[in-house]
Amino acid sequence: MTEQEAVAVRGRRRLRHRLVSAFGLALVIALTAFMLFSASRAGTIWFASLWFLALLPAMLCALICYIGDPDRNRTSGFYWLVPLILCAIVCLASVFILHEGVICLIMVAPIWLVSGWVGAFLMRSQRNRRGRVLESSFLIIPLVAGVVEAQIPTPHETVTLSRSVVVKAAPEEIWPYAVSSRDIGADEGRWTVTHNIIGMPRPRESSVSGVGVGAVRTAYWGDHVNFEERIVTWEPGRKLGWAFSFTNSSVQDYTDKHISPDGEFLKIDSGDYILRPISSDMTEVTLTTRYVAKTHVNPYAKLWGELMMGDIQDNVLTIIKDRAERDAAVTG
């Protein structure tokens, strides 16, 4: 081996060492942030902050690219790859070390990737210019921004989400299934991203104690999740309304510990069924859920609410539709 080749080999080894060190440092920073936020209930709000979702991954990817491309001669492929690798490492480490729930990781991963690419390519573009003011301050800006964001009041936005289905049955035939449904089979309902891919438990049963306003309906999902719905509107054949009451932590214990239905950045408030006759044997059933989003990233959070709560509503409506139409066909 010539001296020139030996120098090249040593250079590649140093570069690999820099990259390993950069990814290791970034992973330590990311996992430290996860652990700090998980350590206290109040800290969980940071999982829905601009700092955590957008600025932290941009900072980490910029750091890796800064260390991993000292001579500024790497191709754009390197800058595309860094956020992918970092996101994969953080997700795997979060699952096996911190035991994070899949829902949180699925929600975080897309915006972490986009933010990581922004940070990586901002660093690349800056390093091709003269002067390094932005280059050196790029790693400080997110830290300062985190302090600033903590001082900004969190917006509270009420969101109303509705899904409808047309059922071939009269309102009085549908009403009992709107009130309660027993022994829901694993094969009932419909395929959804939320249940079949993300893994949200499916409804197993809903039972009601009492009749009319003031009655309490208890919903059971899967083998462990349960919560109450306190009836506030009772108009047989027309409308059933309720206020959610989460009397235990089973929803977040068996879905994702950061997604509390009555927590720091989300409050699932109320819901109702409205039955609207279309003809003598056709009824439109509308299920509405109202919740309050309390984060600095409400537009992003609402996208996931549209998907996940919408899937849950579609599944519940399909169960009601199938059961009511089956009974209507038998009695008809």
ZISUL-V318114 format. One record per residue. RES is the residue in three letters. PSI is psi as a letter, one per 30 degrees, with the letter a starting at -180 (999 if undefined). Layout:
BEGIN
RES:PSI / RES:PSI
END
This chain:
BEGIN
MET:k / THR:l / GLU:e / GLN:e / GLU:e / ALA:e / VAL:e / ALA:e / VAL:e / ARG:e / GLY:e / ARG:e / ARG:e / ARG:e / LEU:e / ARG:e / HIS:e / ARG:e / LEU:e / VAL:e / SER:e / ALA:e / PHE:e / GLY:e / LEU:e / ALA:e / LEU:e / VAL:e / ILE:e / ALA:e / LEU:e / THR:e / ALA:e / PHE:e / MET:e / LEU:e / PHE:f / SER:f / ALA:f / SER:k / ARG:e / ALA:f / GLY:f / THR:f / ILE:f / TRP:f / PHE:f / ALA:h / SER:l / LEU:e / TRP:e / PHE:e / LEU:e / ALA:e / LEU:e / LEU:e / PRO:e / ALA:e / MET:e / LEU:e / CYS:e / ALA:e / LEU:e / ILE:e / CYS:e / TYR:e / ILE:e / GLY:f / ASP:i / PRO:f / ASP:g / ARG:h / ASN:g / ARG:l / THR:l / SER:f / GLY:e / PHE:e / TYR:f / TRP:e / LEU:e / VAL:e / PRO:e / LEU:e / ILE:e / LEU:e / CYS:e / ALA:e / ILE:e / VAL:e / CYS:e / LEU:e / ALA:e / SER:e / VAL:e / PHE:f / ILE:e / LEU:f / HIS:h / GLU:l / GLY:l / VAL:f / ILE:e / CYS:e / LEU:e / ILE:e / MET:e / VAL:e / ALA:e / PRO:e / ILE:f / TRP:e / LEU:e / VAL:e / SER:e / GLY:e / TRP:e / VAL:e / GLY:e / ALA:e / PHE:f / LEU:e / MET:e / ARG:e / SER:e / GLN:e / ARG:f / ASN:g / ARG:l / ARG:k / GLY:k / ARG:h / VAL:e / LEU:e / GLU:e / SER:f / SER:f / PHE:e / LEU:f / ILE:e / ILE:e / PRO:e / LEU:e / VAL:e / ALA:e / GLY:e / VAL:e / VAL:e / GLU:e / ALA:f / GLN:f / ILE:k / PRO:k / THR:k / PRO:k / HIS:j / GLU:k / THR:k / VAL:k / THR:k / LEU:k / SER:k / ARG:k / SER:l / VAL:k / VAL:k / VAL:k / LYS:i / ALA:l / ALA:l / PRO:e / GLU:f / GLU:f / ILE:e / TRP:e / PRO:e / TYR:f / ALA:e / VAL:e / SER:l / SER:k / ARG:l / ASP:h / ILE:k / GLY:l / ALA:f / ASP:f / GLU:l / GLY:a / ARG:l / TRP:k / THR:l / VAL:e / THR:e / HIS:e / ASN:f / ILE:e / ILE:e / GLY:g / MET:k / PRO:k / ARG:l / PRO:k / ARG:e / GLU:l / SER:k / SER:k / VAL:k / SER:j / GLY:l / VAL:k / GLY:a / VAL:k / GLY:f / ALA:l / VAL:k / ARG:k / THR:k / ALA:k / TYR:k / TRP:k / GLY:b / ASP:f / HIS:f / VAL:k / ASN:l / PHE:l / GLU:l / GLU:j / ARG:j / ILE:k / VAL:f / THR:k / TRP:j / GLU:j / PRO:k / GLY:f / ARG:e / LYS:k / LEU:j / GLY:l / TRP:l / ALA:k / PHE:k / SER:j / PHE:j / THR:f / ASN:l / SER:g / SER:e / VAL:e / GLN:f / ASP:e / TYR:g / THR:d / ASP:k / LYS:f / HIS:f / ILE:i / SER:k / PRO:f / ASP:h / GLY:a / GLU:e / PHE:g / LEU:k / LYS:j / ILE:j / ASP:d / SER:l / GLY:l / ASP:l / TYR:k / ILE:k / LEU:j / ARG:j / PRO:k / ILE:e / SER:a / SER:f / ASP:g / MET:k / THR:k / GLU:k / VAL:k / THR:k / LEU:k / THR:k / THR:k / ARG:k / TYR:l / VAL:k / ALA:k / LYS:i / THR:l / HIS:f / VAL:h / ASN:e / PRO:e / TYR:e / ALA:e / LYS:e / LEU:e / TRP:e / GLY:e / GLU:e / LEU:e / MET:e / MET:e / GLY:e / ASP:e / ILE:e / GLN:e / ASP:e / ASN:e / VAL:e / LEU:e / THR:e / ILE:e / ILE:e / LYS:e / ASP:e / ARG:e / ALA:e / GLU:e / ARG:e / ASP:e / ALA:e / ALA:e / VAL:e / THR:f / GLY:999
END
